[in-house]
Amino acid sequence: MSAHSHIDGELPHEPERATLEGRNKVLGFWLFLGGETVLFGTLFSVYLSLRGQVLDGPPAYELFKLWTVALATFLLLTSSLTSVFAVQALHRNNVKSLINWLIVTVFLGLCFLGLEIYEFIEYVKEGHKFTTSAFSTSFYTLVGFHGAHVAFGIIWISMLIAQVKRKGLTVVTAPKVYVASMYWHFIDVVWVFIFTVVYLMGKVG
Amino acid sequence: MADHHSTANERRRHKHEGPQKHIVSFIFSLLLTVIAFAVVAAGDVNKDFIYILLVTMAVGQVIIQMGFWMHMKDRGHLYPIIGILAGVFVVFTMVIMALYWVWW
């Protein structure tokens, strides 16, 4: 198989695009992200049409605290930068630096997830439960779906770290790292819209 | 021979830019985020103005993430752009429906 012909030799210049398999993986992942855009778009449109229906629960402007959202945004934005550094290390064929940057990315993702869990617990304490109102249900579905994507990304990248440690950088493992970093950037793009549309616009009213 | 080697190295370095450009993008992202949060925290500003500003900041961040960090600006990304734009088209249709049609 052509995909394995480089394993023992020197790694090509852009290893994620060196094989047809790698190029197809990247293109296929872009199309998957197009589908993910539609998935989150539907959740956003549901949230937008239901966000005023609060019943007896607390409304958005009373509930949201800007400092937790700002901290979460900073964590995720920084992790996006560290995954860029990971891909740059990949292009320099520096396995050690690649693994270190991926570990930093996973760590920042875990911090983000912890903050979100803390935030949800606080909301439930204030009477903002999943079944409280149409607003609360659409809120938890949208933000929770994003949190689930972050959790999936953390597991995925952790397993990639283990694989790269065992097998090193090859034309087979390089596209996987590249695609995982694309996924992580996309998660950050979705979060940009969540903090803009859900939190900041919710605070404005 | 050595001369030839160094020019090849330079070309290589030119193709894979260093971290500086990405740190600049990161600072721009932070700036857009800070502006968005600051305007909301300040309050007492015209609501429509805030909405338009927030959406503009978000679009700026998407351009940084997808254009620079996901390499969409680079050559050979026509199919990715078509794929994402198809998704964005569906999303626009649905959001406009949710905003202007459901609670008409």
Boltz contact constraints between the chains, C-beta under 6 A:
constraints:
  - contact:
      token1: [A, 27]
      token2: [B, 79]
      max_distance: 6.0
  - contact:
      token1: [A, 30]
      token2: [B, 80]
      max_distance: 6.0
  - contact:
      token1: [A, 30]
      token2: [B, 83]
      max_distance: 6.0
  - contact:
      token1: [A, 31]
      token2: [B, 83]
      max_distance: 6.0
  - contact:
      token1: [A, 34]
      token2: [B, 83]
      max_distance: 6.0
  - contact:
      token1: [A, 34]
      token2: [B, 84]
      max_distance: 6.0
  - contact:
      token1: [A, 34]
      token2: [B, 86]
      max_distance: 6.0
  - contact:
      token1: [A, 34]
      token2: [B, 87]
      max_distance: 6.0
  - contact:
      token1: [A, 37]
      token2: [B, 87]
      max_distance: 6.0
  - contact:
      token1: [A, 37]
      token2: [B, 91]
      max_distance: 6.0
  - contact:
      token1: [A, 38]
      token2: [B, 87]
      max_distance: 6.0
  - contact:
      token1: [A, 38]
      token2: [B, 90]
      max_distance: 6.0
  - contact:
      token1: [A, 41]
      token2: [B, 91]
      max_distance: 6.0
  - contact:
      token1: [A, 41]
      token2: [B, 94]
      max_distance: 6.0
  - contact:
      token1: [A, 42]
      token2: [B, 94]
      max_distance: 6.0
  - contact:
      token1: [A, 45]
      token2: [B, 94]
      max_distance: 6.0
  - contact:
      token1: [A, 45]
      token2: [B, 95]
      max_distance: 6.0
  - contact:
      token1: [A, 45]
      token2: [B, 98]
      max_distance: 6.0
  - contact:
      token1: [A, 48]
      token2: [B, 98]
      max_distance: 6.0
  - contact:
      token1: [A, 48]
      token2: [B, 99]
      max_distance: 6.0
  - contact:
      token1: [A, 49]
      token2: [B, 98]
      max_distance: 6.0
  - contact:
      token1: [A, 49]
      token2: [B, 102]
      max_distance: 6.0
  - contact:
      token1: [A, 66]
      token2: [B, 41]
      max_distance: 6.0
  - contact:
      token1: [A, 70]
      token2: [B, 37]
      max_distance: 6.0
  - contact:
      token1: [A, 73]
      token2: [B, 33]
      max_distance: 6.0
  - contact:
      token1: [A, 77]
      token2: [B, 29]
      max_distance: 6.0
  - contact:
      token1: [A, 81]
      token2: [B, 26]
      max_distance: 6.0
  - contact:
      token1: [A, 84]
      token2: [B, 22]
      max_distance: 6.0
  - contact:
      token1: [A, 84]
      token2: [B, 69]
      max_distance: 6.0
  - contact:
      token1: [A, 91]
      token2: [B, 16]
      max_distance: 6.0
  - contact:
      token1: [A, 182]
      token2: [B, 70]
      max_distance: 6.0
  - contact:
      token1: [A, 185]
      token2: [B, 65]
      max_distance: 6.0
  - contact:
      token1: [A, 185]
      token2: [B, 69]
      max_distance: 6.0
  - contact:
      token1: [A, 185]
      token2: [B, 70]
      max_distance: 6.0
  - contact:
      token1: [A, 188]
      token2: [B, 65]
      max_distance: 6.0
  - contact:
      token1: [A, 189]
      token2: [B, 62]
      max_distance: 6.0
  - contact:
      token1: [A, 189]
      token2: [B, 65]
      max_distance: 6.0
  - contact:
      token1: [A, 192]
      token2: [B, 58]
      max_distance: 6.0
  - contact:
      token1: [A, 192]
      token2: [B, 61]
      max_distance: 6.0
  - contact:
      token1: [A, 193]
      token2: [B, 58]
      max_distance: 6.0
  - contact:
      token1: [A, 196]
      token2: [B, 54]
      max_distance: 6.0
  - contact:
      token1: [A, 196]
      token2: [B, 58]
      max_distance: 6.0
  - contact:
      token1: [A, 200]
      token2: [B, 36]
      max_distance: 6.0
  - contact:
      token1: [A, 200]
      token2: [B, 40]
      max_distance: 6.0
  - contact:
      token1: [A, 200]
      token2: [B, 54]
      max_distance: 6.0
  - contact:
      token1: [A, 203]
      token2: [B, 40]
      max_distance: 6.0
  - contact:
      token1: [A, 204]
      token2: [B, 40]
      max_distance: 6.0
  - contact:
      token1: [A, 204]
      token2: [B, 50]
      max_distance: 6.0
